[in-house]
Amino acid sequence: MTVTEYQERVYALLCQIPKGKVASYASLSKALSSSPRAVGGALRRNPFAPEVPCHRIICADGSIGGFKGEPQDAPSGINQKEKLRLLKSEGVLFENGILIEKDRWWDCFKV
């Protein structure tokens, strides 16, 4: 699979997010001088997951966000459950789809 230069930049920054921390689409896009939608597009196509941890990106309001191209409110919820499971395995917990511990936020991207 071929990835674009932009996707490479997104994936490189994703790898900076420590286990047990999360960042937002907005903070990642700000670091890239891009848009949250463009970041979401790159995450949707991430062929290296979970080693390149796209599951660590959530919405700026603390909600879980989408996963594997499926929106947060997708009827099946299968992908969202997987994202929650991956984050829980790293100690990041959600209640009613919202991040519980605000100290889990991370925003120290080095571009």
C-alpha positions in Angstrom: 0.0 0.0 0.0 1.2 3.5 -0.9 0.9 6.4 1.5 1.1 10.0 0.7 3.7 12.5 2.1 0.9 14.0 4.1 -0.1 10.6 5.6 3.5 10.0 6.5 3.6 13.3 8.4 0.4 12.4 10.2 1.7 8.9 11.1 5.0 10.2 12.3 3.3 12.6 14.7 0.9 9.9 15.9 3.9 7.8 17.0 4.9 10.7 19.3 1.7 10.3 21.5 2.7 8.2 24.5 0.8 5.1 25.5 -1.9 6.2 28.0 -2.3 9.6 26.5 -4.7 11.0 23.8 -4.6 14.0 21.5 -7.4 15.6 19.4 -7.9 15.8 15.7 -7.6 19.6 16.2 -4.3 19.5 18.0 -2.8 17.2 15.5 -4.0 19.3 12.6 -2.7 22.4 14.2 0.8 20.9 14.5 0.6 20.0 10.8 -1.0 23.4 9.7 -3.8 21.4 8.3 -7.5 20.6 9.1 -9.1 18.1 11.4 -10.9 16.6 8.4 -7.7 16.0 6.6 -6.2 14.3 9.7 -9.3 12.2 9.9 -8.9 11.2 6.3 -5.3 10.1 6.9 -6.3 8.2 10.0 -9.0 6.4 8.1 -6.4 5.0 5.7 -3.8 4.1 8.3 -2.4 0.7 7.2 0.0 0.5 10.2 -2.6 0.4 13.0 -2.4 -0.3 15.9 1.5 0.2 15.8 0.8 3.7 14.5 -1.7 4.5 17.1 -4.6 6.3 15.4 -6.8 5.1 18.3 -5.1 7.8 20.5 -6.8 10.6 18.5 -10.2 11.7 19.9 -12.5 14.7 19.5 -11.5 18.0 21.2 -14.6 17.8 23.4 -13.3 14.6 24.9 -15.7 12.3 23.0 -14.3 9.1 21.5 -14.6 10.0 17.9 -14.6 7.7 14.9 -12.4 4.8 14.1 -11.4 2.9 11.0 -13.5 5.2 8.8 -16.6 4.6 10.8 -18.2 7.7 12.5 -18.6 7.9 16.2 -22.4 7.4 15.9 -22.3 4.5 13.4 -25.1 2.0 14.1 -23.0 -1.1 14.6 -20.6 0.5 17.0 -18.1 -2.3 16.4 -15.2 -0.1 15.5 -15.9 2.3 18.4 -15.9 -0.6 20.8 -12.5 -1.7 19.5 -11.1 1.8 19.9 -12.4 1.9 23.5 -10.9 -1.5 24.2 -7.5 -0.4 22.8 -7.5 2.8 24.9 -8.7 1.0 28.0 -5.8 -1.4 27.6 -3.5 1.7 27.9 -5.4 3.0 31.0 -7.5 5.7 29.1 -11.1 5.4 30.3 -14.3 6.8 29.0 -17.7 7.2 30.6 -20.7 7.5 28.3 -18.3 8.0 25.5 -16.5 10.9 27.2 -12.9 11.0 28.4 -12.9 10.7 32.2 -9.4 11.8 33.2 -8.5 15.2 31.7 -4.8 14.6 32.5 -4.7 12.1 29.7 -4.6 14.9 27.1 -1.2 15.2 25.4 -0.2 18.0 23.0 3.6 18.1 22.7 4.0 17.4 19.0 7.5 18.1 17.6 7.2 18.8 13.9 
